[in-house]
Amino acid sequence: MKLSPDSEAVVKETAGVVAEIADEATVVFYRDMFEAHPELLNVFNEANQAIGEQPKALAASVVAFAVHLINPDAPDFTPVMQRIAHKHVSLGIKASDYLIVGRYLLGAVAKVLGDAATPQIAAAWDEVYWLFATALIAEEARLYAEAGTNPDEPYRPYRVVERFEESDEVFSLLLSPVDGQVPSHHTGQYVGIAVDLPDGRRQPRQYTISSGPRGDTLRVTIKRVRGVNGTPDGRVSGWLHEHATPGTVLDVSQPAGDVILDNTDAPLVLVSAGIGITPVAAIMEDLSRRQPERTVRLFHADKTHAHHALYDGLRRQVLAMPDARAQNWYEEGAEQAPTLHPARPGFMDLSDVELPVQAEVFMCGPLPFMQIARKTLIDQGVPSESIHYEVFGPDMWAQNPD
């Protein structure tokens, strides 16, 4: 995948300028696109739009792809591309959507650049976009085909068969397809759930499958999002908290996600905070059945023991596995927490924990938490390529995890 020589020369000259105006351009892009195509508001996460994460993630991805095209020493863009494709298929993005996105994204760049947007610059960045888009379209087509999903009908009806209250803010839903079986999937993946809200808007959100592969059902564990510092409460998580009871039918997408449990016997270190416990729970359920002898270390941080979702199941699995150990950190009440191993007070600190040799690390939690944990693990001697992470929402870390 290469740019034409003329476009490559132009992109090399203008990449820095486009990077500087990328955030502003993507804000203009979303505004103009949604004004012309309000139906796309049902595809894009309005919460991420409101706080500015989605525009920043798009801008970072396009600029990083351009750098990948013009700099042979740039990091491999394939993992980023695959991660974006998985996010897209979980939301039902179609190939035709790229026509609309391309028109308004390139139009926004031209608006922000103004008179500086010469025909040569426009043509070069049009080529960048379509190389980016065609690579994603191809990867997404492959993922849809593997799952047997029609991109024009990306959601299937699932019925809530059981509901479990994990804490005051967290609940789990056991879901069963109305027709057929749960598609085959990998431990660590997620699904999209689309909800029709009272104001007529339809909004999708992605939730980790918090159970191991079962065949007839899957479990998602959801935290009801409460607004802080003036931000609104989560609309979809709030609707699900109020209305998703046994018998409710939900629209659920195919399982997706590129950070999955491997099939080796390498030691595992699982690092999580808050609702980031959900993929850890899926991994432990799977391992306790298929690889109970595997070496596993769990490190989890939470506000209190009462906030620690899925704790009872994790405790049973740790006890059943001969070489599994767990350590928790609680901001409050650590001394009184009835945990398997005495909890530590305050925030997670991995600087003095004992780590298995040649371990693979899986992390999930808030981005600042994972950045600190990753640095600490690297300082402990864990190779960066052995540290894998999952981000809830736009991946603002993909281009520069350090």
N, C-alpha and C positions, 0 to 999 in steps of 0.2 A: 504494500500500500504506500504509494508515493505521490507527492504533488508534482505537477508539471514543472519544468525548469523555470518558466516565467513566474508562476505562482509562488514557487519556493523562494525566489529572490524577493518578491514583494512581502511575503509573510515574514521572512527574516528581518526585513527593514521595519516592519510595522508591528511585530508581535508585542514589543514593549508598550507601544501606545495603546493597542487594543486591550492589553492586560490592565492598563491603568483605568480605562473607561468601561471595562467589562461589567462591573457591578451596576453602574448607572445604566448601561445599555440593557441589561436583563430586566431591570425594573420597568423601563420603557416597553420592552418586549412583552412582558406579562400584561401590563396595562392595556396595550393596544390589541393584543391577541384576545384577551377575555372580552374586551369591548366588542370586537367583531365576531367572536365565537364563544358566546356565554355557555354553550353546552360543554365546553372543556372545563368549566368550573366544577363539573361533576367528576372529573378525572384527577385534577390536581388537589393536593392537600391544602386547604385554605389556611390552616393553622401555620404551616411552614411558610406560606406566602406572607401571612400577617407579620411574622417576626423576622422575615427577610432571609431565612435559611435556604429556601429553594432557589431564589435568584443567585445567591452566592455560590451554591453548589454547581448550578449550571454554568456560571461564568468560569469557575475554576476548572471544570471538566473540559470545556471547549478550548480554553487557553492551554491546558496541559496537553491535550491532544495535538494542538498546533505545534507545541514545542517538541513533542514526540516525532512529528513529521520532519522537522527541520534540523533536529539535533540528534545525531546517531548515538551520542553518549547519554541521552535522556533516559530516565527509568522506563522500563517496559510498561506500556499502557494497557496491555492485555488484561491484567487483573482488575483495573478500574473499569474497563469496558464490560467485562463479564459481570461485575457487581451492578453496574447500571442496568444491564439487560435483565438481570434477575428482578431488580426492583420494578422494571417496566412491565414484565409479564405478570407480576403479581397485581398490577393495576389495570391490566387489559389494554395497554398501549398497542395501537395498530400501526402498520406501515404507512397508511394514509395520513396519520397524525403528523408525520415528519414533514409532509408538504406544507402544512399550516405553520408548524413551528419554524421551519426554515424561512418562510416568507417574512414572518414578523420578527424573528431574531435578527436576520440580516438587515431588515428595514430599520430596526432599532439601532444597530451599530452605525448605519448611515446617518440617522438622525443625530446621534450624539457626536459623531465626528464632524458633521456639517460639511462645509466646503472642502475639508481635507479628504472626504470620501470620494476619491477619484474612481473612474470606471475600472482601472487596473486593480485598485485595492478591493473594490467590491467583488470583482471576479475572483480574486485570489482567495478571499475569505469565504465566498460561496463554495469554492472547491474544497476548502477545509471542512466546511459544514457537511457537505454531501459525502465526503469520505468518512466522516464521523457517523453520519446517519446511516449510510449503507452498511457499515460494519455492525452497527447496533441492530438494524433490521434483520440482517442475516443471522446474527446470534439469537435474537428473539424468535425468529421463525424456527430455528432449531429447537429451542426450549418448548415452544408451543407444540411442535410436532412430536417431540419425545413424550409429552404429557397427554397427547391426544386432544388438545384444546383447540377449539375454533376461535381465532382471535376476535371474530365478530360477536361471539358469545362467551366471554372469558370467565363469567361467574356461573357457579352451579348452586342449586338450593341445598342447604344443610339444615337439619333440624336440631335444635338444642334438646338433648336427651337427659342431661343432668347439669346442675349448677352447684358450685362449691364456693362458699365464702372463705377466702384465704386469710383476709384481714379486713379492717374497716374500709380500706380503699382498693383492695385487690380481690378479684373473683375469677374463677375458672369456669369455662363452658366446655362440656363434652358434646361434640358435634358429630352427627352421622349424616351421610349423604341421603337425600330423599330418594334418589335412584342410584343404584350401583354401589361400588366400593370406593373407599378413599384412594386417590391416586398414589402410586408408589412414590415415596419421598425419602430424603435423607435426614438423619437426625441433625438438628440445628437449623432447619429451614423454617420459613414463615409462610403465612397466607395473608391475602388481602380480604377484608370484610367491608362490603359496601352497604351503607345504611341510608334509607330515605328519611330525611329529617322533617320535622313538622313544618318548616318554612318552605318545603318543596325542593330544597337542595338535596343532592345525593353526594355523599362524601365517603371515600375509601380510607381505610387505615390498615396498616400491616401489623400482624401480631404473630409472635413466635409460636410454633407448635411446641407446647411444653411437655408433651409426652413422646415416648419412643414410637416407632412405627407399630401400628396395631392392626391395620387392615380394614376394620369396620368402623372405627371412630378415630377422631383426633381431638386433642385438648388444646385450647388456647387459654392463656392466663393474662388478664387485662387489669391494668391499674387505672382507676378513675382519675383523670387528670384534673387537678384543681388549679385555678389561675393564681398566679403570684405577682405581686408588684403591678397590679392593674391589668394583667392579661386575663382573658376570659377563660372559663372552665372549658375542658375538652368536650366538644359537642358529641362526637361519636362515642367516646368512652362513657360519657354521661348517659347517652341514650341506651347503650348496651347495659349499663348498670341498672337503669330503671326498667327496661323492657325485655331484656333477653332472659327469659325464663323457660323451663321445659315446655316444649311444644312450639316455641317461636322458630320461624324459618328465616334463615339469614342467607344472603348472597356471599359465597366464598370462592376465592380464586384458586388456581392451581398452586401447590406448594412451590416455593422458590427460595433462592438463597445460595450463596457460594461458599459460606463458611460452615463446613459440615464436619461431622465426626469421621475420622479416618478409620480404615480397617486394619491398621497395624497394631502391634503390641507395645508401641512406644509409651513411656510414662506420660501422663496428662496432668497439667496444672490448670485448674479452672478458677478464673478470677472474675468476680461479679460484684455489683452493687445494686441495691434496690430491685426494681423490676427486671434488671439484667440477669436475675436468677433463672428466668424462664428457659433459655437454651441450656443452661447447666442442668436443670431438672430433666430435660429431655435426654441429654447425654447420659446422666446417671441412671435413668430408667433403662435405657438401651444397654449400657455397659453391665448393669447388674444381672441382665438376662443373658447376654451374649458373651461377655468377657469379664466375668466376676473376679478373675485373678489379676486383672490389669492394675498397675500402680496408678493411683489417682490422688491428687491433693486439691482440696476445695478451699478457697479463700473468699469469704463473702463479707461485705460491709452493708450495714443498714442503720436506720435511725434507732430502732429498739428491736428487741426480740419479737414483740407483737407485730411489727411491720415486716418481719422476715417471712415472706410468702413461701409456701410449699416446703416448709421446714420438716414436717413430720415424715413425708415421703423420702426426703433426702437423708434424714437420720436413719431410717430403716435400711436404705440402700448402702450407706456407709458402714453400718454395723454388719451387713451381710457380705461385704467384700473384704477379704483378708488384708489387702494392702491399700485401703482407702482411708484417708485422714481428712478432717475438716477443722478449720479455724475461722471463727467469726469475730467481727468487730462491730460494736454497737455504740452509737454516739451517746446514748443514755441507758442507764440501767444494766450495764454489762455485768456488774458484780452479782446481780440477782437473777440473771437470765438462766433458765433451766436448759442449758445446752449440753450436748454430748461431751464437748471439751470446753473448759472455761473460756468464756468470751473475753476479748480484750476491749478496754474502753477507748473511745475516740475514733479517729479515722484510721483506715487501713494503712499499715506500714509493713511492707514486704522486705525491708532491709535485713531482717534477722531471721527470716523463716528458712527452714531447711527444704531445699528443692531437690527432686530426683535428677539424676544425671541424664542428659540428652532428652529432656522432656519437651513436649509440644505444649504450648500455652494457648488457651482460648480465653478471651476477655469479652465481657459485655457489661455495659453500664454507661453513665454519663461520660461525655468526651473528656472533660478535664480529669476525671477519675482515671480513665484508661491511659491518658498521657503520662500521668504521674506513675501509675503502676508499671507501664512499659519501661520508663526510664529506670525505675528501681530494679526491675528484672534484668535489664541490660547491664546495669552496674553490678548485678550479682553474677554476671557471666553468661546469661541466656542470650544466644544469638538472635538478632532482630528478625531473621527470616523464620525463626521458630515461634514467633508471637503472632497470633491471629486474633482478629477482633470483629465484632458485629456492632453496628451503630443503628439505633432506632431513629429513623428520620434521615434527612439528606446527609450524605457522608462528607462532612467538612474536613475530614482528616486524610482522605485518600491520596491527595497529591503530596502531602508533606507531613508524615506521621511523627517526625522528630520534634 
